[in-house]
Amino acid sequence: MYGIGFITLTYPIISMVDEWWIRRKGMAFGLISASSGASGAVMPFIIESMLKSYGHKTTLRCIAVAMTILTLPLMPFLKGRFPPAERSVAPPVNWSFLRKRLFWVYGLSTFLYGLGFFFPPLFLPTFVGAVGEGPKSGALCLAVMAVAQVVGQLAFGYLSDKSMSVSVLAITCSLVGTTASLTLWGLAKSLAPLVLFSVVYGFFAYGFTSMRVAMGRAVSDDASAAVATYSLLVFLQGIGNVLAGPLSGLLVKGVVGGGYGLGRYKMLVGFTGSCLLGSAVVIGVWHLRPKGVR
């Protein structure tokens, strides 16, 4: 029910943004994505305090009430650029991009990215606790990551509107995310490298998610396909979100100790880095192939 509600609210907004923004569409979608990071800069502290004081039931109910109160007053301001009569006769979506190999290259890259992308924000608080820090330090890392997410998604959304190759931008995000995961996270034994990891991962790893609009433009110049390509890429990354729970049960093993990833998390860290690296390799190999094969 939460997922259905989220989609029902989100995609009309995305459709409206697609109508209003043309040249700076990547930046606009980056701003939409970054807004979640803006709230994430303060919510970890609020949630941590409420969980400690009231427990999870009351905390979840308060969040539900707050979401309703903060969202409903904005509804009257959500208006499309075109009048309803004109939208009703809009041309059908041009699905020809599905026949282009580059779309599926981006799709496979996004899927691999999604398999590893969600583990750091999920496990960073418990990892911070495993190095001897308290709950507030875990909330701090999530807040720092959220702030870096805002800057990263705005920056890469802006760059994707320029003449820079979306493939180069996506590979950069993946490779830096890989390096940060395998070094700053995997080798961390104290809070300082984890805070630095939160900054780097938040900026670059979340920056990848703002590439969807530019990826869509790279495979189709038809305006009717923008939301369709965006939605399919979100779907492919979302599969990773769904699999994160079952996979974590297989990857997090043993007790906290010394060594890489504190022992217990070494497979999780390695899997995250491998997925992000695989995402970069898929795009890189495609562009290194002979033009005739493309």
N, C-alpha and C positions, 0 to 999 in steps of 0.2 A: 504493500500500500504506500509506503514511503517512496519507493522508486517510481511508482506510477504518478504520485503527486508531484515529485520532482520534475519528471519529464513533461507532465502537463503544464507546469509553470514555465519551464525553461525554454522549450522549443518555440512557442509563440514569440517570446522575447528575442530569440536568435533570429527568427524570421523577420521581425521588425528591424533589428539591427542591420540585417542584410539589405533591407529596402532603403534605409537611410544613408548607409555608408557605401561609397564606391571606391575611390582612390585609396583611402586609408582604412579599408575594411579589415586588414590584418591587425592594425593597431586597435580598432574598435573591439574586435573579438578578443584581443589580448587584454583590453581593459575589463571586459566582462569576466574573463577568467581570473584576472588579478584581483577582482573585488572579493573573491572568497579568501584570498590571502590577506586582504586588509582586515577582515573580521577575525581571521586566524591569528592576528598579532595580539589580540586581547582575550579571545575566547578560551585558550588553554588555561590562563590564570583564573578566569571566572569559573570554568568548569571544575578545575582542580579544587578550588575553594568550596564550591557548592557540594561536590562529592564528599569532601571531608566533613562538612557540616550537616548535610541533609541526606546523603545517600543517593543511589542512582535513580530510584523511582521519582523522588521529588525533583531531582535535577532534570530528568528527561521531560517531566510535565512542565516545568518552568520554561525549558527551551521551546517546547511545542507552543505554549501560550505566547512567548516572545516572538516566535516566527510568524504567528498569525497577526499579532498586533503591529509588527513592523512591516508586514507585506501588504495587508489589505488596503491601507491608505494610498499605496502607490498604484493600485490597479487602474484607477481612472486616467492616469497619465500614460498608460501603455497604449499607444496608438500607432498604427502603421502609416507609412508615407502615402499610400494610395487609398482612395476611398473604397468602401466595401464592394461597390458595383464593379470597379476596375479590377479588384483582386479576384473576383469571382470568375472573370474571363481571362485570367492570367494563362500564358502558354504552359503546356505540360512540361514536366521535368525532362531534360535531355539526358538520357541514361547512357549515351554512347561512351562516356568515360570508363564504363565497366569493361569495355573491350580493349582498353589501353593497358599494356603491361606495367607501365610506370605507376598507375594507380594501385595495382596489387603489390608492387614493390614497396610503395609507401604504406600500404595496408599491412604487409607482413612485418615491416619495420616497426609500425605502431603497435602491432600485437605483441611482438617480442619486448618492446619497451614497456608495455603495460604489465607483462608478467613480472618484471622486477621493480617497476617504478613505485609501487605502493608500499613496499616493505619498510623503507626508512622511516616515513612518518608514522607507520603502525608500531614499529618496535623501538624507535628511538627513546621514548620515555622509560621503557623497561631496561634498555641498554644503559641509559644514564644511571638508573638505580643500581645496576650491576657493578658499576665502577665506584659505587659508594656515595653517590649524591642523592639528595632528597627529591620528593615529587615536584617541588617548585623549580628545580633545575631541569627536570624533564619538560615542564611547561615552558621554561625559558627557551630551550632548544626548538620546540615547536613554534613558538612565537617568532624567534629569529628566522626560522625557515620560512614562515609565512610572510614576513617583511621582505626577505630576499625574493620570494615568489612574486610579489607585487612588482618589484623592480624588473625582475627577469622577464616576466610575461609581457610587461609593457615594452621593454627594450626589444625583445625578439619579435613581438608583434609589429613594432615600428620598422625594424630592419627588414621584415618579410615584405613590407610594402615597397621597399626600395629595389634597386636593381640587383641586390645580392641573391645568390642562388639559394633557394629553400633547402636543397640537398646539403649544401655546405653548412648552413645554419643548423640543420637537424643533426648532421654528423658531429658538429662541434658540441652541441648539447649532450649528445650521447657519450662521446669520448671523455668529456670533462666529468660528466656524471659517473662514468665507469671509474676513472682515476680517483675521484673523491671517495667513492664507495670502498674501493679496494685498499686505499691508503689511509685517509683520514678516519674513516669509520672502522675499518678492519683492524688497524693498529692502535686505536685509541685505548688509553688506560686511565684517562682523566677527563674532566669536563671541557678543558680548553680546546682540544682537537675536535671534540664533538660539536662545540659551538661553531668552529670554523667550518666543519663539514656541513652544518645546517645552512650556513651562508652560501657556500659553493653549490651544494646540491639544490637548495631552494632557487638560486638564480638560474642555473643551467638546466637542471632536470625538469623543472616546471616550465622553463622556457620552451622546451620541446613541444609541450601541449598547445602552445600558441601558433604552431606551424600548420595547423589543419587547414586554415583558410588558404594559405599560400600553396599548400600541397594540392588543394582543389583547383586553384587557378592554373597550376602547372599541368594538370591533366584535362582541363576543360575551360574554354573561354566563354562558355554559355552561362549567363547570369542565373539561369533557372536551376543550374546544377550545384550552386554554392552550398545551400543547406543540405542537399543530399550527400555530397562528398563529406561535409563536416560531420553529418550524423553517422555515416558508415565508419569513419575513422574513430569517432567517439565510441561506437559500438565495439570495434575491434580492441581498443584499449580497455574498454569496460570488461571484456572477457578476462583480462588479467586481474582486474579488481575482484571479480567473482572467484577466481582460482587462488587468490592470495591467501584466503583462510585455510583451505585444505592443504595447500603447499607448505604453509608455515608449520603445520603439524609434522610434516616430514623433514623439514629443514632445521628446525630448532630442537636440538637433542643434547642430552647430557646435562651436566651441572656447570655453573659459572666457575671458571678457573683462570689460569694464565693462558698465554699463547694468543694466537691470532683470533680475533673476534671473541675474545674471552672464552674460547673453547666452545661454549654452548651455541654461539651465533655464527661460527665460522662458515658453515654451509650456507646460511642465509645471506651473509655478506658476499660470499663467492657467487651465489646464484644471482643476486642483484647485479653485481658487476658484469657477469657473463651475459645476462639478458640485455643490458644497456649496450654492451660491446657488440652483441649480435645485431642489434638494431642499426648500429652504425655500419657494420660490415655489409649488411643487406643492401643499403643504399650505395655504399662505396663500390661494391662489386658490380652493381648494375651500371654505374657510370664509367667504370673501367673497361667494360665489355666493348668489343668492336661495334661501331655504329650500325653496321649491317645486321648485327644480332639484335640490337635494340628495337 
